[in-house]
Amino acid sequence: MAYENILYSTDDRVATITLNRPKKMNAMSLALCREVKDAVAKADADPEVRVLILTGAGGKAFSAGYDLLDPEGVVYRDKGIEGWHWRMNHDLEYNKSVWKCSKPVIALINGFCLAGALELVQMCDVRYCSDDSKFGVVETRFSAAIACLSMPWVVGQRCREYIYTGDTFGAEEAARIGLVSRVFPKADIEKEVTKIAKRMSRVALACLQWNKRAINNTYQTMGMNSALQYGAEAGAILDATETPELKEFNRLRHTVGLGEAMKWRDDQFKKFE
């Protein structure tokens, strides 16, 4: 597959997959999702690769989440619950591509990591972020569903506050709650994460793979797969439910633009922040 939305490179046992739509804050279109899944599978099948790094181009954002203006992505919206069921399961499988990869996947987060992007990095094995990073389950603020409800498995009960409020939070808070393992100065993060990836890649491939299988099985035994699937089904029902908040957000998005819709969304919360 020729890539138009991502970059793919390998160097000394480490493959790097870079979301490459910096002018759109690396927003994840359906085309980008297909390319990421293909690149993960490519790295997984490459016997010279032992570790993957997933990151975003431009330094401003890992990703702002799913592309709400993606022309290909609007088709399912007119098909009611059936369309949303397809979309939620598509997004869930996209997120699970890094989880199912037999090799460790490191998320290198540089800047904003919001909504669907936050779901994706939580399915990676390890997360590191720059000191200016911002996180948030911001989709709940306009009544959109969480396709991959991975947060309870990463930060536990703390996830309730972030999901119920849609608040954004910074790198220090992300480290405090265990969302990321370490925070690096923005100027140093690529160098430092690459060093960690290279150290990790010195471990025997079979050792990395069997340890990942064993760790993943711990979560699967606790019911993670069933929980994520239920989350996707609940999300399909939510997205097919035209709440007043979603109705107004979509009206503004279609009449005056996404920027004004986002402003309206944020204005509902300002006086309480």
N, C-alpha and C positions, 0 to 999 in steps of 0.2 A: 504494500500500500504506500502510495506517495502521500506524504504528510503536508497539509496546508495550514493546520492550526496548532501544531506542536513541533517541537524540535526533539530529535533523538540522537544521542551520541553514546559511545562507549570508550572507556579509558581504564586500562589496568584493572579488570574484573568488575568495574562499576559502570552501570548504564544510567544515563540521566535523561529523564523525560521532562520537557519544559513546556508548560502551557504557554502558547505564543500568540496571544491576542492582546498585547499591552495597551493598545488604544481603547480597548473595551474592558480594561481591568481584568483581562484573561477570563471573561465571562464564558461559561461552558455551554456551547451550542451542541446540538445532537451530533453534528459532524465532528466536533472536538472530542466528544465522548467516545465515538467509534474509533478515532485515532488513538486515544489513550489506551483503550482496551486492546487494540492491535499491538501497540508498542509494549505494553506489559507482557502480552503473550510472546512477543518476539524476544524480549529480554529473558523471559522464563525459559524459553527453548534454547537459548544460546549457551553452550557449555562453557564459554569463556566469561560469562557474567555470573557473579555471585551475589551482588547487592544492587538494588535500584534506588535512585534518588528521584523524587517527584517534586517539581518546583514550578514557579511561574516567572515569566519574563518581565523585564522592565523595572524591577525593584519597588514598584508601588503596591503591588498586590500579588499574592499567590493566586487568588481569584475572588471576584465579588459574588460568585455563585452562578446559578444557571442563567443563561441568556434569555431574558424576558422578551426580547425583540427578535428572537430567532425565527425566521419565516417558516422553517421546517417544523418548528416546535409548536406552532399554533393549531396544527391539524387536529390533534387529539381533543382540543378544548370544545369542539362542537359536537362531540360524540357522547357527552354525558358521562355517566359512571363508567361505561365500558372504555371510553377514551382515557379517562383518568386512571383506571385500573392498569391499562397498558403503560401509561407514562410512569406511574409510581413503580411498577415492576421493572421497567427499563432502567430507571434511575437507581433502583436497589441493586440490580445486577451490575451496573456500571461501578458503583461503589465497592461491591464485593470482588471486583476484578483484582484489586490490590491485596485484598484479604486472601483470596484463593491462590494468588501467585505463590509458588513453592519457595521463593527466595525472599529475604527481608526487603521491605520497602520503607525507605526513609522519606518523610515529608519535610522539605526545607521551605519554611514559611517566611516570606519576606514582605511585610506590609499587611494589607487587608486579607482576611480569610473569613468569608461570610457565607451564611445560608448553606447552599448545596456544597460549596467548597469545604466548609467546616465538616460536613458529613463525610466527604471524601477523605480528608486527612485523618479523621478519627478511625478509619478503616486501615490506615497504614500501620506498620509495626512500631515505628518510633517517630516522634515529632520534635523538631527543633524550630525555634523562631527568632527573628531579629527583635531588637529592643523596641522598635516602633510598630510592632505588629498589633492588629486589632481583630478581635473575634466577635461573632454574634450570630444567634439564631434569629436573624432579623426578619425572616419570612413570616414568622408568627404575627408580626405587627400588621400585616395586611391579610391575615387569615389564610395563608398558604400552608400546605402540609409539609411535613418533614418526611422525605421519601425513605431515608435510611436513618432510623432512630438509634444511632450508635452511641449517643452521648451517655445514656445511663450505664453503659458498659465501660466507659472510659473514666468518668468522673463521679459515678454513683449518684446518690440522692441530690448532690449539689446541682445536677442538671435541671431540676425543677425550676429554680429561680430564673436561669438563663432562658429556658424554653417558655415559661409563662410570661416573662416580661419582654423578651426580645432585646434586652439590653446588650450593648457592645461593651467589651472589656479588653484590657491591654495585656501585654506580655507578662508583666509581673503577676497579675491575677491568674493567667493561664498556667504559669509555672506553679503557683501556690496550690491550685486545685488538681494538678497532675495532668492537665491537658497536654502540656509540652514537657519534655524531659529537661531541656536547658534553653536558656536565652543567651544570645550572642549579640555583641554590638553589630549594627547593620553593616559596617565596613568589613567585618571579619567573618560573617556567617558562612559564606560560600567556602572559604578556606577551611574553617573549623569543621564544618559538616563533611566536607570531602575527606578530611583526615580521619574522621570517625568511620566513614564508609569504607575507606581503604583499610583501616584496622580490622573492621568487621569482615572484609573480603579476604583476609589472611586466614580466617577460620576455614576448615575443610568444608567444601560445598555440601557433602552429605550431612555433616554435623549441623550446618545452618538449616538445611531443609527438614531434618528430623526434629530438631528443636522447635522449628516453627509449627510443624504438624502437631507436635505434642501440646504446645501452648494453645494453638487454635482449638484443639480438641477439648481443652479445659473449658473454654467458653461455650463450645457446641454442646458439651455435656450438661452445662447449666441452662441450656435452652435458648442460646443466642439466636440461632437460625429461625426458630419459631417466633421469637419476639420481634425480630426484624421484619419477618413476613407479615405478622399482624400489624406492625406499624405502617407498612406499605398499604395494606388493605384499609386501615383506618384513614390513612392519608387520602386514598382515592375517594372515600365517602366525603371527607372534609372538603376536598377541592371541588367536588361536584355539588356542594352545598353553597348556595349563593348567599353568604352572610351579608348584612348591610355594609360592613367594612370592605369586604372583597368587591362588592358591587360598585361602591364609590371609587375604590382604587382603580378598578378596571375602566370605569367611565372616564376618569381623568386621564388614564393612560392612553385611551383610544382617541380622546378629543383634544387634549392639550399637551400630551406627551408624558413619557416616563418620568422625566425630571420633576414635573409638577405633581405627579402622583406620589413620588417619593417625598416631596416637600409636605404634601397634605398628610401623608402617613406620619412623618416625623413631628409635625405640629401637634398631633393628638397627644404626644407624650411629653413635650417640652416643659410644660409647667410643673410636671411631677419629677423632673430630673434634677 
